[in-house]
Amino acid sequence: MRRLLWPSVALALAIAYPLLFSTPFQQRLGALVLLYAIAASAWNIVGGYAGQVSVGHVVFFGCGAYAAMGAYSHFALSPLVGIPAGIAASVAIAAVIGVPTLRLSGHYFSMATIAVAELVRLIVSDTDYLGGGVGLSGPTVPRNVFDLSFISALPYYYLFLTVLVLTLGITWWMADSRMGFYLRAIRDSERAARSLGAPASRIKLYAFMLSAGLTSVSGTLYAAMFGFVDPESGLGILISVKMLIMAALGGAGLLFGPLVGAAILVPLEEISNNLLGGNGAGLTFIVYGAIIVLIARFQPGGILTLLMRLSAKPGKTPDISSAAGAPHAP
């Protein structure tokens, strides 16, 4: 019951948010926080729990976005069709590129994922079937509710909240399973985990594929909300950087870490863009760089770990496993 208290409070506040903050800007901001929390939570499976820092997850995000817009542009189908199509494409790509890249470690793995992401972006930019540099658009006038084309941000908010709860539920289930124990052991010391019989290569690949499938769902939802996708908005490397920073800022490897990071970073970015207009994009890069430096220097465990440490009684070690979704020791 103690482990369910704070998640229940957070869920109640999330449900009540549109009732407390009802302006269009506030509802749109809430929807964006949930959307990026989904993407960051998906990244957290491989980057946080497994310790494999991928900077190429935008490939899977783009799979979902292009699948949604391609379903409408080429087949006049609902963008919802992009969810299973994007998941299938993302899992297949993750299986193909995961086998060679997951053999690498540290910054070598990160550089390999960046190279894959940039290669995919260049290929898509030169592919007419995928709209080239212009991209693909969704329905301009909604035909039915399944087109996910709403004037208000409120339907998107509750849709994203539902998907986020499912994503966190899958992550919690994974963390509580044998796979979660293996991943944490691999993150702490892959060599030691292998010596104890953990199938490190296979488990990392499974985590990579699961993370890819969930990331593609966030891409589909992004495309449905904005109604279009192009190589920059769907495959820009900055999207991967956002996922990484949100998870690290809140607490990588913790269940609610990415949500905390998204709740801080998204409003900061949106407010700066609104205040500075077109000049806000350059400031975003500066803010991201500053956050990375501050996290690495002062709080590598993220804000959630810091809050848990401050809230713990003197002389008592904070229960990090609760936030991480790990079972308690008997």
C-alpha positions, -999 to 999 in steps of 0.1 A, spaced: 0 0 0 29 24 8 43 19 -27 10 27 -43 3 59 -23 24 84 -42 16 70 -76 -21 72 -68 -17 108 -57 2 117 -88 -25 100 -110 -52 119 -92 -34 152 -97 -28 144 -134 -65 137 -139 -75 169 -122 -49 191 -140 -72 202 -169 -99 212 -143 -74 233 -124 -56 248 -154 -82 253 -181 -66 277 -206 -57 264 -241 -20 271 -234 -20 252 -201 -39 222 -215 -15 220 -245 15 223 -221 1 194 -200 -4 173 -231 32 179 -243 45 170 -208 27 137 -210 37 131 -246 74 136 -239 71 116 -206 60 86 -227 90 89 -250 114 95 -221 99 65 -202 104 43 -232 140 54 -235 145 48 -198 141 11 -203 173 7 -222 191 39 -211 182 39 -175 176 3 -164 201 -13 -188 226 16 -188 229 16 -226 228 53 -235 211 55 -269 212 88 -287 195 73 -318 160 66 -303 146 92 -326 146 65 -353 119 46 -335 100 79 -328 101 87 -365 89 52 -374 57 58 -354 52 93 -368 58 83 -404 36 52 -400 7 74 -388 10 100 -415 18 74 -442 -14 54 -433 -34 85 -441 -14 99 -470 -11 67 -490 -41 46 -479 -66 71 -464 -65 52 -432 -67 65 -396 -34 76 -381 -42 50 -354 -31 24 -379 4 38 -374 5 24 -338 8 -13 -348 27 -5 -380 51 17 -362 57 -8 -334 64 -36 -359 88 -14 -379 106 -2 -348 110 -36 -332 123 -50 -365 148 -21 -369 159 -25 -332 165 -62 -338 186 -55 -368 207 -27 -355 207 -39 -319 227 -71 -326 259 -53 -337 256 -20 -318 248 -36 -284 281 -54 -285 296 -19 -280 297 -2 -247 299 33 -233 303 62 -257 310 38 -285 274 26 -284 262 61 -282 281 72 -312 269 42 -332 233 50 -324 239 87 -335 253 74 -368 223 52 -374 199 80 -366 216 104 -390 218 78 -418 180 71 -414 172 108 -415 192 113 -447 176 83 -464 141 95 -454 149 131 -467 157 116 -501 127 93 -503 98 107 -523 74 80 -510 80 94 -474 75 130 -486 112 138 -489 122 170 -472 86 183 -471 73 153 -451 37 139 -449 5 155 -436 -25 141 -419 -62 148 -424 -69 186 -427 -106 180 -417 -114 151 -393 -135 124 -409 -143 108 -375 -129 106 -340 -103 79 -351 -85 105 -371 -74 120 -337 -77 155 -351 -91 177 -323 -94 214 -319 -88 213 -282 -58 198 -265 -80 183 -238 -87 150 -257 -50 146 -265 -42 152 -228 -63 123 -216 -53 101 -245 -16 107 -236 -23 102 -199 -38 68 -207 -8 57 -228 16 70 -202 0 49 -175 2 19 -197 39 26 -205 47 30 -168 28 -2 -160 48 -21 -186 80 -6 -172 70 -15 -137 62 -51 -148 95 -53 -166 115 -40 -136 98 -65 -112 105 -94 -135 136 -115 -139 145 -93 -169 146 -62 -146 170 -79 -122 192 -89 -151 192 -54 -166 202 -38 -133 230 -63 -129 242 -56 -164 241 -19 -158 262 -22 -126 287 -46 -141 281 -65 -173 312 -87 -168 301 -97 -133 265 -104 -146 279 -126 -173 300 -145 -148 269 -152 -128 251 -166 -158 230 -137 -170 224 -138 -208 235 -102 -212 234 -99 -250 199 -114 -252 185 -94 -224 199 -61 -237 184 -68 -271 150 -76 -256 151 -43 -236 162 -24 -268 133 -39 -288 107 -32 -260 120 4 -257 118 8 -295 82 -3 -297 71 20 -269 90 49 -284 73 45 -317 39 49 -300 50 83 -287 59 92 -323 25 82 -336 8 103 -309 31 133 -318 22 131 -355 -15 127 -347 -15 158 -325 5 181 -348 -9 167 -381 23 163 -400 58 150 -399 90 159 -417 127 148 -413 134 175 -388 103 171 -366 103 133 -368 139 124 -371 159 153 -357 186 143 -333 174 168 -308 144 146 -300 168 118 -288 186 144 -267 153 155 -251 145 119 -241 180 114 -226 180 147 -207 144 142 -193 153 108 -180 186 119 -166 172 151 -151 144 133 -133 163 101 -125 174 75 -151 166 40 -140 137 52 -118 101 46 -127 89 81 -124 122 98 -132 113 106 -168 80 121 -158 97 144 -133 122 154 -160 95 161 -186 74 181 -161 105 204 -156 120 206 -191 89 209 -213 74 239 -195 109 255 -195 113 250 -232 77 261 -241 79 293 -219 113 303 -233 100 298 -269 69 318 -262 89 347 -246 117 348 -272 98 337 -303 120 323 -331 151 331 -310 141 305 -284 154 276 -304 190 287 -299 184 291 -262 171 256 -260 205 241 -270 222 263 -243 197 251 -217 202 215 -226 240 217 -225 238 235 -191 215 208 -177 238 180 -188 268 197 -171 249 204 -139 235 168 -137 269 152 -144 286 175 -119 262 178 -89 234 152 -91 241 122 -114 212 103 -98 187 130 -109 162 152 -91 140 123 -79 170 106 -61 178 140 -45 143 144 -32 142 109 -18 175 115 -1 163 147 14 130 132 26 147 102 42 151 101 79 186 110 93 207 79 94 184 59 71 192 50 35 164 62 11 145 34 -5 155 39 -42 140 6 -52 105 18 -46 109 46 -72 127 23 -95 99 -2 -95 121 -29 -80 106 -53 -55 116 -50 -18 141 -74 -3 125 -98 20 
